[in-house]
């Protein structure tokens, strides 16, 4: 019953937005103050020449000039939206959910050292790249490898604490990382059988009843705080970590020390940066991932939580629908509503979502008031993929793209959605002759005596229609072409057609000097309007831990993800704009020093652990 009602309600939120848009369409368009403020965020990202073809010879997508067929040499910069969809297709074809490595597989909890010359596992209790005898508990493991020791059986993935939490100071940020590391080592109880006050209790119904407070900032914020955020990295990324000894703190500190020594003793000259190969060991002075490295941050929510949310917001939808029709529905409008709910019931089954049972969500029972002491449990079962970021090293500062499921009611709130390649705008109020790349954020009057137009958050957005070229390419690649009933995803799963590009980002500021903005309504919920993926990740850094306490590792993060100012709701804002050199180096010209070593835009290095001492090895 919950499932049927919930699916109908999500769709009706979208119809509400379409209704308002169609009423506005009949009137003369007049941009609001919000529209004018968002003008520069609605710029067309791709050049008019951008096109893609599938090369039968190379068996891959190629960026070409649609007017003359010539290869576009740098599509990441010239066609960032198109390139983002290319990354989407390649990641799905590579089955990222099954084959890519998660943080525990990148950075094992108790790492053995990298094998030196003449050493080999398992005799020397070390890790050797490409060796079938590596210990899965102590060495990096890539699930997509086909060798006997590396091939995994899709172990249950879960995340206990996300680095995207509300860390607002260095000390709080440090504590959150410690909690993430601590919880990732624990074997938590299932939420169906949790020991509380001496008795075993099924707390799932209590979780469903308490996880979504009435006064939440947004639906996205609720999902963000109760979802599994799973970050996965492809094989070139994973292999670079392994071969160059970056899966433990010893290897990272060696680079920090070498970089700092170079600055102090060899300036202005830089050391060569040499990655490990089959014939030589690594000699790194900086972290610099290969150009085919890709990482993905995905948000998965438990099916019951999603459906509970949908039911919770039934009254919200009904109120808005009735208000839009003057407070009372006539017979025709009631039929319209009934038809909309019936259509949602038929068309929005679980196959609208990429879903899997191979994920669990960590639930903080103390935070929900279910336990008086610190206690966590794992919520297992079917999880829906609601949103994901994809980042690739095709350019030095990475390509950043974020995608959201079309059903998320706040996906274009505050900043709008911008896609000049895959799907065209569904805006009905868009003036004739304007480009169809941008979906403007929902707005309404504040209904005050001197009324102003304000954001209308969580009202939903009509689905954008796919553009012919992208549809043809997806069909060629056999992505999203079949109805699937299996519990695990596949590339052919039709649900892939229900995800939309929120936006792409390839630079800190545009040619006018304006900071670029990119945020996701789940990952950045609460501070999305000022978020910038590229700026936030530029602060990903390490430094030696000079004041360790028990439980600490040998590295710390000198910089947090957040600024000191807050959003209107009170959450700390993310960083945007160009980086500040003073974040990374002190300003003493006579004694320069590295204060924070950048880790090539990768926060995940903070999950690296200290090498297991020889005395503690079996």
Wavefront OBJ file of the C-alpha trace (Angstrom):
o trace
v 0.000 0.000 0.000
v 2.784 2.423 0.941
v 4.584 1.587 -2.276
v 1.531 2.330 -4.478
v 0.652 5.584 -2.731
v 4.259 6.736 -2.699
v 4.830 6.268 -6.404
v 1.654 8.124 -7.253
v 2.574 11.039 -5.036
v 6.007 11.588 -6.532
v 4.502 11.820 -10.010
v 1.805 14.196 -8.864
v 4.453 16.575 -7.569
v 5.745 16.796 -11.124
v 2.283 17.418 -12.537
v 1.888 20.332 -10.164
v 4.964 21.972 -11.649
v 3.706 21.318 -15.183
v 0.334 22.838 -14.342
v 1.865 26.037 -13.024
v 4.160 26.218 -16.043
v 1.308 25.810 -18.520
v -0.679 28.620 -16.879
v 2.326 30.911 -17.116
v 2.845 29.967 -20.748
v -0.403 31.622 -21.717
v 0.814 34.948 -20.381
v 3.509 37.321 -21.570
v 6.867 36.211 -20.271
v 8.467 38.555 -17.752
v 11.638 37.398 -15.985
v 11.680 37.605 -12.196
v 14.596 38.755 -10.079
v 15.443 35.079 -9.596
v 15.508 34.543 -13.362
v 17.867 37.472 -13.802
v 20.135 36.209 -11.035
v 20.308 32.747 -12.631
v 21.045 34.068 -16.117
v 24.767 33.371 -15.938
v 24.208 29.892 -14.497
v 21.993 29.070 -17.479
v 24.720 29.587 -20.066
v 24.978 27.050 -22.895
v 27.962 24.904 -21.941
v 28.575 23.073 -25.232
v 29.769 24.707 -28.446
v 27.336 24.498 -31.353
v 29.743 22.143 -33.187
v 29.520 19.382 -30.567
v 28.364 15.974 -31.718
v 29.132 12.319 -30.959
v 29.312 9.216 -33.068
v 29.977 5.587 -32.263
v 33.092 4.277 -33.962
v 32.619 0.691 -35.074
v 36.357 0.431 -35.619
v 37.331 1.603 -32.122
v 34.131 0.452 -30.407
v 33.809 3.729 -28.535
v 32.108 7.117 -28.593
v 33.996 9.855 -30.428
v 33.452 13.627 -30.239
v 33.237 15.183 -33.693
v 32.442 18.512 -35.313
v 28.912 18.023 -36.589
v 29.518 20.332 -39.545
v 32.629 18.693 -40.995
v 33.020 15.374 -39.132
v 36.498 16.152 -37.814
v 37.540 14.864 -34.374
v 37.219 17.451 -31.582
v 40.612 17.449 -29.877
v 39.490 18.464 -26.372
v 35.807 17.610 -25.933
v 35.978 17.875 -22.133
v 36.477 21.633 -22.434
v 34.653 22.314 -25.714
v 31.614 20.087 -25.030
v 31.447 19.467 -21.242
v 27.777 18.409 -21.195
v 28.229 16.011 -24.095
v 31.410 14.711 -22.503
v 29.547 14.164 -19.224
v 27.072 11.908 -21.010
v 29.993 10.089 -22.608
v 31.354 9.425 -19.098
v 27.890 8.260 -18.052
v 27.726 5.727 -20.882
v 31.256 4.445 -20.366
v 30.715 4.040 -16.611
v 27.491 2.106 -17.134
v 29.116 -0.109 -19.781
v 31.916 -0.815 -17.306
v 29.299 -1.799 -14.676
v 30.713 0.536 -12.057
v 28.387 -0.814 -9.341
v 29.955 -4.273 -9.677
v 33.478 -3.826 -11.015
v 34.827 -0.625 -9.493
v 36.576 -0.490 -6.130
v 35.082 1.169 -3.058
v 37.073 2.962 -0.385
v 37.770 -0.187 1.656
v 39.144 -1.890 -1.438
v 41.248 1.164 -2.325
v 42.483 1.756 1.217
v 42.432 -1.459 3.302
v 41.856 -1.085 7.023
v 45.107 -2.809 8.046
v 47.456 -2.394 5.087
v 50.625 -4.367 4.616
v 53.582 -2.465 3.111
v 54.303 -2.521 -0.589
v 56.712 -5.353 -1.362
v 60.319 -4.301 -1.825
v 62.683 -5.872 -4.343
v 63.098 -9.559 -3.582
v 59.909 -9.738 -1.470
v 56.639 -11.401 -2.356
v 53.334 -12.243 -0.687
v 52.317 -14.105 1.311
v 55.704 -15.070 2.785
v 56.846 -11.489 3.429
v 53.473 -10.105 4.526
v 53.540 -7.419 1.882
v 51.480 -6.355 -1.132
v 52.670 -6.761 -4.726
v 50.756 -5.219 -7.600
v 49.260 -7.893 -9.855
v 50.111 -10.764 -7.516
v 47.388 -13.373 -6.987
v 48.632 -14.135 -3.474
v 47.877 -10.688 -2.008
v 45.851 -10.736 1.183
v 42.342 -9.390 0.596
v 42.237 -8.070 4.131
v 45.519 -6.174 3.895
v 46.084 -5.245 0.240
v 44.111 -3.219 -2.309
v 41.664 -5.362 -4.241
v 39.927 -4.483 -7.501
v 36.590 -6.345 -7.814
v 36.630 -6.281 -11.625
v 39.855 -8.296 -11.847
v 39.376 -11.828 -13.141
v 42.289 -13.408 -11.285
v 41.309 -15.983 -8.701
v 42.452 -14.077 -5.619
v 41.032 -10.719 -6.687
v 37.666 -11.819 -8.011
v 35.025 -10.969 -5.432
v 31.474 -12.165 -4.955
v 29.895 -8.689 -4.831
v 30.306 -8.254 -1.049
v 27.679 -6.171 0.690
v 28.703 -2.542 0.434
v 27.863 0.035 3.050
v 29.028 3.444 4.155
v 28.911 4.383 7.789
v 29.991 7.996 7.712
v 30.348 10.282 4.766
v 33.034 12.909 4.396
v 30.251 15.155 3.121
v 28.751 15.502 6.590
v 28.403 18.761 8.472
v 32.076 19.107 9.378
v 32.486 22.800 10.144
v 35.891 23.001 11.790
v 39.200 21.183 11.595
v 38.574 19.363 14.860
v 35.039 18.303 13.915
v 36.188 17.326 10.437
v 38.982 15.241 11.951
v 36.529 13.557 14.302
v 34.181 12.693 11.455
v 36.977 10.980 9.544
v 37.918 9.034 12.671
v 34.297 7.957 13.063
v 34.156 6.850 9.428
v 37.303 4.762 9.863
v 36.116 3.297 13.146
v 32.684 2.368 11.857
v 34.040 0.917 8.628
v 35.853 -1.671 10.751
v 32.822 -2.684 12.761
v 30.387 -5.490 12.053
v 27.080 -3.867 12.897
v 23.830 -5.568 13.761
v 20.950 -5.737 11.326
v 18.196 -3.221 12.017
v 15.801 -6.169 12.154
v 17.498 -7.457 15.319
v 19.202 -4.792 17.434
v 20.107 -5.277 21.079
v 18.725 -2.306 23.034
v 18.510 -2.261 26.824
v 19.220 -5.959 27.033
v 16.610 -7.129 24.544
v 16.715 -7.764 20.789
v 14.327 -5.504 18.879
v 13.293 -4.974 15.258
v 13.657 -1.193 14.945
v 12.837 -0.792 11.254
v 9.342 0.618 11.800
v 10.752 3.100 14.305
v 13.329 4.180 11.737
v 10.654 4.702 9.082
v 8.609 6.788 11.529
v 11.397 9.070 12.767
v 13.953 9.598 9.979
v 12.024 12.430 8.255
v 11.272 15.360 10.616
v 8.495 17.768 9.643
v 10.730 20.862 9.686
v 13.478 19.543 7.415
v 15.226 21.920 5.011
v 14.369 19.800 1.977
v 13.508 16.302 0.840
v 17.047 16.075 -0.485
v 18.481 16.814 2.960
v 16.477 13.992 4.515
v 17.644 11.574 1.832
v 21.226 12.809 2.181
v 21.329 12.076 5.897
v 19.690 8.645 5.570
v 21.216 7.285 2.389
v 24.264 5.240 1.563
v 26.881 7.386 -0.140
v 29.092 4.990 -2.030
v 32.224 6.244 -3.795
v 33.684 3.947 -6.445
v 36.839 4.245 -8.547
v 37.719 2.613 -11.847
v 40.716 0.378 -12.524
v 43.194 3.041 -13.781
v 42.486 4.989 -10.582
v 42.839 1.925 -8.371
v 46.001 0.658 -10.079
v 47.680 4.055 -9.709
v 47.064 3.939 -5.932
v 48.413 0.420 -5.630
v 51.511 0.659 -7.834
v 52.600 3.970 -6.314
v 52.107 2.957 -2.675
v 49.297 5.460 -2.085
v 47.010 2.977 -0.341
v 48.635 3.684 3.057
v 49.816 6.723 4.999
v 53.521 5.886 4.638
v 53.416 6.360 0.881
v 51.448 9.591 1.193
v 53.795 11.070 3.786
v 56.784 10.232 1.589
v 55.315 12.423 -1.161
v 54.535 15.219 1.280
v 58.104 15.201 2.606
v 59.644 15.025 -0.844
v 57.462 17.889 -2.084
v 58.308 20.070 0.901
v 62.031 19.273 0.651
v 61.989 20.161 -3.038
v 60.404 23.550 -2.286
v 62.906 24.404 0.431
v 66.104 23.114 -1.152
v 65.720 22.985 -4.930
v 63.515 25.972 -5.821
v 62.726 27.051 -8.456
v 63.315 23.606 -9.975
v 60.858 20.782 -9.566
v 61.586 17.096 -9.194
v 60.536 14.721 -11.915
v 57.329 12.933 -11.123
v 57.731 9.246 -12.023
v 54.957 6.708 -11.541
v 55.777 3.068 -11.023
v 56.028 0.801 -14.052
v 56.934 -2.839 -14.513
v 60.611 -1.908 -14.757
v 60.918 0.847 -12.139
v 59.561 1.780 -8.740
v 57.663 5.000 -8.056
v 59.409 8.293 -7.398
v 56.570 10.748 -6.877
v 56.880 14.363 -5.808
v 53.155 15.010 -6.276
v 49.948 13.039 -6.684
v 48.848 13.126 -10.318
v 46.284 10.538 -11.429
v 46.353 9.208 -15.021
v 43.990 10.821 -17.569
v 41.706 7.778 -17.721
v 41.051 7.767 -13.961
v 37.372 8.092 -13.046
v 35.624 8.256 -9.695
v 31.916 8.157 -8.928
v 30.061 9.218 -5.800
v 26.585 7.683 -5.698
v 23.623 8.045 -3.339
v 21.423 5.020 -2.697
v 18.343 5.059 -0.480
v 16.501 2.119 0.995
v 13.253 1.377 -0.820
v 11.122 1.627 2.332
v 12.620 5.009 3.252
v 11.913 6.368 -0.221
v 8.330 5.152 -0.138
v 7.810 6.458 3.388
v 8.974 9.878 2.243
v 6.543 9.805 -0.659
v 3.652 9.019 1.660
v 4.751 11.728 4.092
v 4.523 14.372 1.382
v 1.044 13.368 0.182
v -0.600 16.186 2.104
v 1.937 18.652 0.739
v 1.016 17.749 -2.834
v -2.728 17.775 -2.177
v -2.493 21.219 -0.601
v -0.566 22.683 -3.533
v -2.915 21.136 -6.093
v -5.994 22.509 -4.376
v -4.436 25.949 -3.920
v -3.520 26.094 -7.613
v -7.215 25.601 -8.436
v -8.562 28.266 -6.096
v -9.123 26.086 -3.065
v -11.719 23.743 -4.515
v -11.705 21.074 -7.221
v -14.511 20.665 -9.714
v -15.480 17.320 -11.180
v -13.114 17.678 -14.122
v -10.177 18.532 -11.876
v -10.904 15.600 -9.618
v -10.811 13.331 -12.646
v -7.526 14.934 -13.664
v -6.081 14.184 -10.246
v -7.393 10.620 -10.240
v -5.922 10.016 -13.695
v -2.560 11.390 -12.642
v -2.412 9.091 -9.633
v -3.503 6.123 -11.722
v -0.863 6.892 -14.330
v 1.792 7.095 -11.661
v 0.676 3.776 -10.227
v 1.040 2.099 -13.610
v 4.175 3.763 -14.940
v 6.389 4.324 -11.902
v 7.148 0.848 -10.700
v 10.474 0.037 -9.073
v 11.957 -0.522 -12.525
v 12.061 3.263 -12.886
v 15.092 3.117 -10.600
v 18.408 1.365 -10.868
v 18.229 -0.768 -7.762
v 20.215 -3.392 -5.932
v 20.094 -5.467 -2.776
v 23.893 -5.454 -2.598
v 24.018 -2.335 -0.402
v 23.236 -1.589 3.221
v 22.619 1.744 4.943
v 24.152 2.617 8.286
v 21.502 4.041 10.643
v 22.490 6.079 13.691
v 19.868 5.002 16.222
v 20.947 7.507 18.833
v 20.512 10.400 16.392
v 16.953 9.248 15.649
v 16.128 8.961 19.362
v 15.663 5.196 19.189
v 18.631 4.451 21.463
v 19.918 6.465 24.435
v 23.494 5.395 23.763
v 25.620 5.381 20.640
v 24.369 2.503 18.527
v 24.219 1.821 14.796
v 22.544 -0.832 12.682
v 22.561 -1.875 9.038
v 19.370 -1.417 7.035
v 19.525 -4.089 4.342
v 17.303 -4.751 1.350
v 16.545 -3.114 -1.978
v 18.160 0.290 -2.498
v 17.364 2.826 -5.219
v 20.050 4.833 -7.002
v 18.869 8.449 -6.721
v 21.872 10.543 -7.735
v 25.554 10.371 -8.590
v 28.597 12.514 -9.366
v 31.096 11.436 -12.027
v 34.597 12.933 -12.092
v 37.305 12.155 -14.624
v 40.945 13.225 -15.005
v 40.612 14.013 -18.718
v 41.748 17.547 -17.869
v 44.211 18.535 -15.097
v 41.501 19.915 -12.788
v 39.124 17.041 -13.602
v 35.728 17.042 -15.292
v 32.813 17.248 -12.854
v 29.290 16.097 -13.729
v 26.296 15.394 -11.524
v 23.175 13.376 -12.351
v 19.836 12.995 -10.567
v 16.822 10.764 -10.959
v 14.012 12.514 -12.798
v 11.604 11.849 -9.903
v 13.565 13.831 -7.310
v 11.317 16.803 -6.514
v 14.142 19.241 -5.735
v 16.595 18.318 -8.475
v 16.536 21.727 -10.230
v 15.867 23.851 -7.127
v 17.914 26.995 -6.425
v 20.371 26.661 -9.320
v 18.331 25.121 -12.141
v 19.375 22.182 -14.351
v 21.618 22.660 -17.372
v 22.084 20.109 -20.166
v 22.862 21.200 -23.703
v 23.274 17.667 -25.088
v 21.342 14.709 -23.643
v 17.856 15.965 -22.776
v 16.083 19.184 -23.746
v 14.417 21.549 -21.300
v 10.839 20.889 -20.211
v 10.222 24.551 -19.311
v 6.854 25.624 -20.745
v 7.399 29.274 -19.826
v 10.581 29.539 -21.897
v 10.293 32.394 -24.435
v 10.191 31.457 -28.111
v 13.591 31.447 -29.781
v 15.614 30.677 -26.650
v 17.834 27.623 -26.239
v 16.411 24.462 -24.684
v 19.362 23.636 -22.403
v 18.099 25.071 -19.113
v 15.359 24.143 -16.634
v 14.749 27.118 -14.360
v 14.221 26.624 -10.630
v 10.578 26.605 -9.537
v 9.248 29.915 -8.214
v 6.074 31.310 -6.683
v 4.857 34.411 -4.897
v 5.461 34.752 -1.177
v 1.842 36.050 -0.945
v 2.798 38.971 1.275
v 1.272 42.444 1.032
v 4.226 43.654 -1.033
v 4.669 40.324 -2.751
v 7.947 39.009 -4.130
v 8.787 36.002 -6.260
v 10.714 33.391 -4.241
v 11.929 29.833 -4.755
v 9.286 27.096 -4.632
v 11.387 24.163 -3.456
v 10.493 20.480 -3.653
v 7.631 21.138 -6.087
v 8.949 18.737 -8.727
v 9.857 19.136 -12.395
v 8.358 17.650 -15.578
v 10.596 15.104 -17.260
v 12.811 16.424 -20.041
v 12.636 14.692 -23.419
v 15.687 12.922 -24.772
v 17.386 14.434 -27.812
v 17.495 12.240 -30.945
v 21.283 11.926 -31.229
v 21.721 10.776 -27.649
v 18.776 8.391 -27.886
v 20.261 6.796 -30.995
v 23.651 6.395 -29.318
v 22.132 4.794 -26.215
v 20.280 2.367 -28.454
v 23.510 1.547 -30.281
v 25.260 0.942 -26.958
v 22.278 -1.083 -25.671
v 21.978 1.149 -22.601
v 18.480 1.466 -21.183
v 16.824 -0.595 -23.890
v 15.095 -3.382 -21.943
v 12.646 -3.793 -19.097
v 14.483 -5.610 -16.324
v 12.987 -7.436 -13.379
v 16.237 -8.704 -11.880
v 17.237 -7.271 -8.520
v 20.725 -6.359 -9.745
v 21.384 -3.702 -12.420
v 22.566 -4.231 -15.961
v 23.588 -1.804 -18.697
v 20.442 -2.664 -20.673
v 18.183 -1.735 -17.736
v 15.623 0.787 -19.000
v 15.821 2.681 -15.731
v 19.049 4.349 -16.934
v 16.844 6.542 -19.149
v 15.324 8.116 -16.013
v 18.463 9.980 -14.935
v 19.179 13.563 -15.950
v 22.340 15.643 -16.085
v 22.073 18.408 -13.487
v 25.152 20.153 -14.852
v 28.837 19.934 -15.721
v 31.873 21.882 -14.492
v 35.404 22.179 -15.902
v 36.718 25.478 -14.499
v 36.715 27.489 -11.271
v 35.431 30.692 -12.909
v 34.035 31.467 -16.344
v 35.547 33.852 -18.889
v 33.801 36.742 -17.153
v 35.468 35.911 -13.843
v 32.257 34.618 -12.234
v 32.584 31.554 -9.986
v 31.037 28.431 -11.504
v 28.479 26.550 -9.425
v 27.562 22.862 -9.378
v 25.696 20.999 -6.689
v 23.412 18.000 -6.270
v 20.055 18.198 -4.468
v 21.062 15.213 -2.310
v 24.849 15.306 -1.909
v 24.899 19.079 -1.355
v 21.432 19.415 0.155
v 21.368 22.322 2.581
v 24.158 24.268 0.899
v 23.573 23.553 -2.795
v 23.161 27.152 -3.969
v 26.826 27.994 -3.328
v 28.393 24.620 -4.043
v 31.242 24.010 -6.452
v 32.615 20.511 -6.969
v 35.906 21.704 -8.398
v 36.487 24.285 -5.640
v 35.581 21.917 -2.823
v 37.868 19.189 -4.121
v 40.736 21.631 -4.637
v 40.926 21.712 -0.820
v 41.492 17.940 -0.610
v 44.856 17.876 1.149
v 47.052 15.990 3.601
v 49.739 16.905 6.127
v 51.632 15.037 8.856
v 49.715 14.468 12.056
v 51.996 16.250 14.538
v 49.787 15.690 17.583
v 48.327 12.198 17.253
v 46.099 10.647 19.876
v 45.213 6.947 20.150
v 43.213 5.915 17.116
v 44.708 8.581 14.841
v 46.583 7.874 11.642
v 49.826 9.547 10.573
v 48.070 12.062 8.292
v 45.450 14.751 8.827
v 43.460 17.087 6.620
v 44.570 20.676 7.256
v 41.517 22.033 5.414
v 37.815 21.348 5.841
v 35.266 21.193 3.053
v 33.192 24.066 4.365
v 33.438 27.799 4.871
v 32.631 29.631 8.090
v 29.486 31.331 6.765
v 26.150 29.532 6.666
v 23.183 29.087 4.337
v 19.767 30.559 5.139
v 18.844 27.293 6.853
v 21.991 27.317 8.993
v 24.178 24.716 7.250
v 27.785 25.580 6.508
v 28.381 26.643 2.924
v 30.698 24.918 0.509
v 33.666 26.627 -1.109
v 33.364 28.135 -4.563
v 35.566 30.232 -6.814
v 39.327 30.022 -7.280
v 41.534 28.406 -4.616
v 43.595 30.570 -2.251
v 47.353 29.811 -2.409
v 47.592 30.562 1.314
v 45.566 27.422 1.959
v 48.528 25.337 0.820
v 51.713 27.293 1.581
v 52.838 29.673 4.272
v 53.709 33.204 3.216
v 57.252 33.372 4.583
v 59.408 34.168 1.574
v 62.613 33.335 3.439
v 61.356 29.981 4.733
v 58.627 28.613 2.443
v 56.860 25.486 3.597
v 54.093 23.198 2.384
v 51.246 23.528 4.854
v 48.834 21.285 2.986
v 49.719 18.962 0.100
v 46.989 18.784 -2.510
v 45.928 15.233 -3.314
v 44.788 15.813 -6.908
v 41.211 16.752 -5.922
v 40.681 13.460 -4.053
v 39.290 13.540 -0.510
v 39.404 9.744 -0.313
v 43.096 9.700 0.628
v 41.976 10.601 4.137
v 40.786 6.997 4.471
v 44.354 5.720 4.150
v 45.548 3.814 7.222
v 48.978 3.311 8.768
v 50.913 0.243 7.667
v 50.534 -2.702 10.041
v 53.755 -2.907 12.081
v 55.801 -6.054 11.537
v 55.355 -6.927 15.222
v 51.563 -7.111 14.740
v 51.589 -9.123 11.540
v 50.647 -12.804 11.828
l 1 2 3 4 5 6 7 8 9 10 11 12 13 14 15 16 17 18 19 20 21 22 23 24 25 26 27 28 29 30 31 32 33 34 35 36 37 38 39 40 41 42 43 44 45 46 47 48 49 50 51 52 53 54 55 56 57 58 59 60 61 62 63 64 65 66 67 68 69 70 71 72 73 74 75 76 77 78 79 80 81 82 83 84 85 86 87 88 89 90 91 92 93 94 95 96 97 98 99 100 101 102 103 104 105 106 107 108 109 110 111 112 113 114 115 116 117 118 119 120 121 122 123 124 125 126 127 128 129 130 131 132 133 134 135 136 137 138 139 140 141 142 143 144 145 146 147 148 149 150 151 152 153 154 155 156 157 158 159 160 161 162 163 164 165 166 167 168 169 170 171 172 173 174 175 176 177 178 179 180 181 182 183 184 185 186 187 188 189 190 191 192 193 194 195 196 197 198 199 200 201 202 203 204 205 206 207 208 209 210 211 212 213 214 215 216 217 218 219 220 221 222 223 224 225 226 227 228 229 230 231 232 233 234 235 236 237 238 239 240 241 242 243 244 245 246 247 248 249 250 251 252 253 254 255 256 257 258 259 260 261 262 263 264 265 266 267 268 269 270 271 272 273 274 275 276 277 278 279 280 281 282 283 284 285 286 287 288 289 290 291 292 293 294 295 296 297 298 299 300 301 302 303 304 305 306 307 308 309 310 311 312 313 314 315 316 317 318 319 320 321 322 323 324 325 326 327 328 329 330 331 332 333 334 335 336 337 338 339 340 341 342 343 344 345 346 347 348 349 350 351 352 353 354 355 356 357 358 359 360 361 362 363 364 365 366 367 368 369 370 371 372 373 374 375 376 377 378 379 380 381 382 383 384 385 386 387 388 389 390 391 392 393 394 395 396 397 398 399 400 401 402 403 404 405 406 407 408 409 410 411 412 413 414 415 416 417 418 419 420 421 422 423 424 425 426 427 428 429 430 431 432 433 434 435 436 437 438 439 440 441 442 443 444 445 446 447 448 449 450 451 452 453 454 455 456 457 458 459 460 461 462 463 464 465 466 467 468 469 470 471 472 473 474 475 476 477 478 479 480 481 482 483 484 485 486 487 488 489 490 491 492 493 494 495 496 497 498 499 500 501 502 503 504 505 506 507 508 509 510 511 512 513 514 515 516 517 518 519 520 521 522 523 524 525 526 527 528 529 530 531 532 533 534 535 536 537 538 539 540 541 542 543 544 545 546 547 548 549 550 551 552 553 554 555 556 557 558 559 560 561 562 563 564 565 566 567 568 569 570 571 572 573 574 575 576 577 578 579 580 581 582 583 584 585 586 587 588 589 590 591 592 593 594 595 596 597 598 599 600 601 602 603 604 605 606 607 608 609 610 611 612 613 614 615 616 617 618
